[in-house]
Amino acid sequence: MASIMISEAHDHLGHSVTLKGWLYNRRSSGKILFLQFRDGTGVLQAVVSEPENPELFAASARLPRETSVIVSGTLREDRRAPSGCEMQLTALQVVHEPTSDFPIELKEQTPGFLLDHRHLWIRTGRQVPILRVRDAAFRAFRAFFHERGFVATEAPILTGASVEGTTTLFELDYFGDKAYLSQSGQLYLEATAMALGRVYWVGPAFRAEKSKTRKHVTEFWIAEAEMAFYDHDANLALQEDLVRYLVETVVGERGDDLAALERDTDRLLAEVREPFARLDYGDAIALLKGKGHAVEFGDDFGAPEEETLGTHFGRPVFIERFPVSMKPFYMKRDPKDPSRVLAADLIAPEGYGEIIGGSQRVDSEAELVSQLEENKLPRAPYEWYIDLRRYGSVPHSGFGMGLERVITWICGAAHIREVIPFPRQIHRLYP
């Protein structure tokens, strides 16, 4: 008798098989018991009749939810069942029976309760398909760059200097010296790009932002790339190709999971298959003012402004050429207007907001030193970074993508905390 995963069930219709998993739910209809088993790849319904097998019926009827089991039976097609097929149960072996009732009922629960029980919540409902979509998104990101000849590299988690500014750093003691949890691997990727040409990485990042919005966590995964000999336009073209590839690949691989999440994948695909919109920052301010937003040139965009921009275009939109005052020290200034930088944020539609930030980088020593001074940053911690402009500097560009934000958009999730296995927020460090 073959031992299979639930995802393989349709390939074994008419055959007796064995499954290993957990009892997810149970209901009865008179003398017939319907059991739902899960194994991480799906949910399968099994049926046992009391008249036909009274001992098995009785043994199954008393088991609490989340009992781990090994079950055997014959698979048959049944389009009414959750997975399109069901098992006629013939044997059940208990691996472990819970010592108390499973705390998460299959009904509405408060977010606080669910987050307190996140280690158990991830077994239920929407959480399993979301985590499978997350897996597909991570693999698609790596596949995109591998197919284009980029080299995977890494950046340190512990750093001695800031990338995005000092106000959102987690500081710690490093053998008597100050160190910080990384906000981004960008500066280090610039160094490896000068060695390898085009590089990328996926790793954790930390921002000590005291924000409680649905788009913020303090620890998240950032996907970054840096490219030698790429200008601003080439950078945006690559980002557009990446987002389109991610969405199309994940929808293709995880269509069933997205359907379980009730995600409108036709709409999602339509949003990315058109050329992405591009809008100058100044024109974005004018558009927002025309739609009733109280914004002025030099203001950053909050969630309402981002939602308006995404809704206006109905597809991802690049906001380009921000004022120098709004962006970090390492961004190259626009030769046509030095008060602006060659940078862009990519705004996703449907209210999901910014998913990528990128720019062409400063490529001369004099410019970089001047911009460090303008930002009142000490030179010594960045001396190695200045070196990159002393020895064979070239035009280069890069970007960082918040993977959780992209996954939130792909899943149509209401909050970013749902798409990361164990979210870290201002007042949440456990579980």
N, C-alpha and C positions, 0 to 999 in steps of 0.2 A: 504494500500500500504506500503510495507516494506521499511524502511530507511536503506540503506546499505553503506558500504565502497567499493571503486572501486576494492580492492583486493578480494572482495566477489562476484564480478559480475558473474563469471562463474557458481556459484551455483544457480543463479536466471534466467538463460536463459529462455525466453518465458514468463517472468513475468514482470509486471509493478512495478517499484521501484523508490525511491527518493534518490538523492545524494546531498551532501553538499560539496562545494569546490570552485575552482577558474577557470576562463577561462584562459587556458594556451596558446591556439593558435586557429587560425581560417583560413579557406580557403573556397573558393566557386568554384563551377563548374556549371556555368549557373544559373539555378533556384534552385540548391541544395546547402545547406550550411553545411559544415563539421566543427564542433566545438570540440575542445579537452579540456576536463575538468580534473583537477588534484585535489587530496584531501590528498596528503601525502603518500597514499598507492599505488598509480599508476596513470596512465593517461587513460581516457576513451573517445572514440570518440562518439559524438552524431550527428545525422543527422536530418535536417528539410527541408522540401520541400516548396517552395513558393506557388505553385499551391494548395497544400493540406492545408497549414496553413499560409496564407499571413501575418497575424498579428504577429505570433510568429517568422516568418522568419525576418520580419522587425525589431522587437525588438532585436533579436539575432544579426543581422547584424551590428548594430550600437555600440555594447558593446566593450569597449577597453579591452586589455589584463589585466589580474589580477583582473577583476571584480569578487567579491565574490557573489556566486549564490546558489540557491537551485533549482535543476532541477528534472524533472520527465519524465518517458518514459518507453517503453518496450525494454527489452534486447534481442538481437538476436546474434547468432554466426556469425562472419565475420573474417576469418583468415587474410584478408588484412588489417584490422584495427590494430592499435598499440598494443592493449591488447588482440587481438583475438576475441573480441566481440564489439558490438556497441549498442548504444541506439537510438531508434526512438523517438525523442524528442516530448513531448506533452505539457509540461509546464515549464516555467522558471520564477523564482522570483529573483530579484536583491536584495542582502543584502547591498552591498556597491559598488558604481561605482567610480573608481579612478578619482581624480581631475586633473590629467595630465597624459601624456603618460608614460608608464612604461619605465624606462631608459635603461634597459638591453634588447637589441634585441637578437633574436635567431640566432645569427651569431657570427663570430669571434670577440672578443674584446681584448683589451690589458690587461695584468695581473694587471697593476696598476689601471686601471679603474674598473676592476672587484673587486679588493680588497677594493677600496674606497667604493664600493657598496655591500660589502660582505653580509650585512643584507638582501639584495634583491637577490644577486647572488645565495644564497643557495636554492632558489626556482626553479632554472632552470637546465636543461640539466643533466650533470653528477653529479651535487652536491647532488641531492636527493638520487640516489642509493648509492653514497659514504657514506652519513650519515647513511643510513640504514645498510650498511655493518659495519660501525663503531659501531652501536648499537649491532649488532650480535657478534662482536668481544669482546666487553666489557662483554656481558652476558656469552659468551663461556669461557672467562678467569675465571670468578667467578664460573661457573658451574664445570670447571675442578677441582678446588681446593676443592669445596664443596663435590664433589663426592669422593674425596680422604681423607676426614676427616680433612682438614685444617680448621683453625678458622680465620675468617675475623677480622681484627683489623684496627686501624688507627694510623697515626703518625702526629705529629704537623707540621703545615705549617711554623710557626715562630720558629726559633731555635737560640741558642746562640753560636753554633760552626759549623764548616765546616765538611762535609762528604768527599767531593772529592777534597778539596783544596780551597784556599782563592781567587784565581784569577777570578773565575766566579760566585761570590756571589753578590746578590742584597742586599745591606746594607740598614737598616732603623733605625730610632730612636725608641727605646722601653722604653718610660718613662724615658729618660735620659741615658739609656744603649744602647749599640750596639746590634742589632739583625739582623737576615738574613732570607730571604725567602729560604725555604728548597730546596736543590738540590736532596734530596733523603730521604726516611724514614728509610733507612737501619739500622742505629744504634738503633733506637727505636724498630724496628721489632726484632732485636736480643734480646732485653730485653723481649719483649712479647713472643718470642719463648722459652725463659728459663722458662716462666710461663705456656705456653700452648702447647709447643712441636713443632707444625708446624703451621705457620701463613702466611697470605698474606694480601696485601692491594692494592687498586687502588686509586691514588690520584695525584694532580697536583705537578709539580716540576718546578724549575726555574733555568735557567743557563744564566748568563750574558756574553755569548760568542758573540763576535762581528763577527759572521759568517753569510755569505750570501749564503751558499750552499743550494741545494735543499733538504737537509736532516736536516736542523736546524731551530728551532723556539726557542724563549726565554722562553716560557711557554708551557709545554706539560704535558701529562698524563703518569705516570710511574706505571707499575704493578710490584710489588716486592713480594718475598717470602723468608722466613728464616726458616731453619729446624734444630732442635736439632738432634744430632747423625747422621748427614749426612756428608759424606766425599766428596772429589772433584768428584769422579766418580759417586756417587749417585746423586750429584747435576746436572751433565751433563745429566744423564739419565732422570731426571725429566724434565729438560728444553726441551729435545728432544720430550718427550711425550707431553708436553704442546704445543709446536709449531705445531706438527702434529695434535693434537686435535683441536686447534684453526682453522687451515686451513680447515680441513675436515668438521668441524661443520659449519663454515661460508659459505663454498661452498655449503653444503647441504641445509642450510637455505636461502641463498641469491643468489642462482644460477641465477635467472632471473635478479637480479640487476647487477651481475658480467657480464652477457651476454650483458646487456645494456651498460656496460663500455668497451665492446669488450675485456674482459679479457680471456685469454686462460686458462681455469680452468683445462683442462686435463694436461697441462704442469705444472701448479701449484701443482696439486695433485701428479704428478709423482715426483716432486722435494722433497716432504716431505715423501713419502712412502718408499723410500730407507733409509737404515741407514745413519745418518748424518756422514760426513767425520770429521776426527780429525787430526790436524796437529800441531806439535811442532812449537813454535814461530821461533826457529832457522831454522827449515826446511822451514818454510814459507818465511823467508828472502832469503834462497837459491833458492827457487822456483821463487820468484819475480825477483831476479837478473838474473836468467836464461831466464826470459821473458822480459828483457830489462829495468827493473825498477832500478833507482839509489837509492837503500836503503842499509843501513848498520845495523848491529846488534845494537839494542838499539833505532832504529827509530820507531816512531808510523806509523800506516798505514793511508794514506789519501784515498779519494774516488777512485782514479785510482788503487791503490793497492788492495783495497777491491773488486773492480769490477773484477780484474784479478783473485783473489782467488775464488770468487763465480763462475766465468765463467769456471775456470779450472775444478772444481768439478761438476758443474751443479746441485748442491743441497746445502743445508746449510752445513757450515763447521765450526767446533770449532777450533780456534787458541788457543793453550794451553801454559802454563808455560812461561809467560812473564818475562823479567828481572825485578828485584826488583825496579830499578830506574824508571820504567814506570808506576807503579801502586800505589794506596793509602796505607796508613799506616796499615790498618786493615787486610790485606791479609796475610794468612799463607804461610810461606816459605816452599819450597819443601825440605823435609828431605834429599833427595838424592843430592840436589844441592841448597844450601841456597842462591845462587845468583838469583834464580828464585822463582816465587810465584805460588801457586796452584790456578791459575785463568784461565779463558777462556772467549773469546769474540765469539759470534756466528754471523757469516757473512751469510747474505741471498744472494741467487743467483740473476742473472739478473741486477746486478749493484745496488742493494738496500742496500748493506753494513751492518754494525753492527746493530743488533736488540736486542741483549742481552749482558750484561756484568755480570759476576758472579765469585765467588771464595769461597774457604774454608776460614773461618775467623780465625784469631789468637785466641787461646783458653787458653793461659796462661798469668798471670799478668806480669811476667818478660819480655816475648816477646813483649807484647803490649807496656809497658813502654819504652822499648828499641827502638821500632819502632817509637813511638811518638817523642822521642829524635832525632832519625836519620832524621826525617822529619821536625825538628825544630818547632814542634807544642807545645803550652803551655799545661801543664798537667792539670791545674785546671778545664778548661771547660769539660774535658773528665773523670773527677774523677768518675762520676757515671757509665761511660762506662767501666772503669777499674774494678769497683765493680762486673761486670758480670763475671769476671775471678777470683774473690776472693771467690765467694759463689756458689759452685757446678758447676763449668765450665765443659763443654763437647765439644767434636768436633762438629762443626756446620758449615753450609754453607748457601749461599743464592745467589740471583741474582736480577737484575732489567731489565725489558723489556720496551723499549720505544714503547708504544702502537701505537702511530701515525706512527712510522717506519714500524711496522708490517702491519698496515692497508694500508699504502702506497704500500707495496709489494703485499698484497693480491689483492688490486684494480688495480695494474699496473699503479698507478698514477705517473705523471711526477714530482710532487713536494709535499712535506709534507704539505704545506699550504692548499692544497685542502682537506685534510682529517681531519682537525680540524675546528669546526664551526667558530670560530673567532680567527685566528692566530695572535700571537704577534711576531713581528720581530724587528730588530734593530731600524728601523725608522717607525714602525707602531704600534700605540696604539689605533687607532679608525678604524672601529666602534667597 
